[in-house]
Amino acid sequence: MVLVTAGTFDITIGFDTCRLQPGDSIDFPSTMPHRYHNPTSHTARAVTVILYDCPGDATSPHTAP
């Protein structure tokens, strides 16, 4: 997931490109080819969250065998 907080990002996922402005967000599988590009000369900022699949119940404590 990407949330733009300032500036502009062109985000290409596969062959599709989306222009994101402050407050815009997008989510996609991180396994897809992707690219972030600032098309302006101004500073751009974004928050990125990556979630990994956890085997089993992620709420129970993990114990080593």
N, C-alpha and C positions, 0 to 999 in steps of 0.2 A: 504494500500500500504506500502511496506517495501523497502527501498533503503539502501543497505549495503555500508558503507563508509570506513570501515576498518575491516580486519580480515575475518573470515569465519563463516557463519551461515548455519546450517541444519534447514530448515523450513518444518515442517510437517503440511499439510493441509488435514484433513480427514485421509486417509490411504496412501497418496503420500508424499514423502520427496524430497525436492530439495536442492541442495547445492549452496549457493550464495556466491560470492566473491565480493571484492570492485567494485562498478559500476553496479552490478547486482541488479535488482529489481523484485518484484512480487506483484501482487494484487489479492485479493480474498475477498469474502463476510466475514465480521468479525463474522457473525453468525455461520460460519463453525468452527468445532473444529480445533484448531491450536496450534502449539508449536514451539518456537525458541530454538535452542541449539547450543552452540559454541563447535564444536568437537575438538578444539585445546586448548593448554595452553596459547595462545596469546590472547591479548585483541581484542574483536570484537565490532564494533559500527554500529548502523543503525539508520535511521530516519524512523519513522512510522507515517503515516497520516491516520486518521479515519474520514470519512465523514458520516454524518447522513442525512437521508432523511428529508427534510423540507416540511411540508404540505403547499400547496398554492404556491404563487410566492415568492421566497426567496429574490427577489430584491426590493419588496415593503416593506415599514415600517410595523412592527407588532404593532397592537394596541389592547389594552385590551378592552373587552366589557364593 
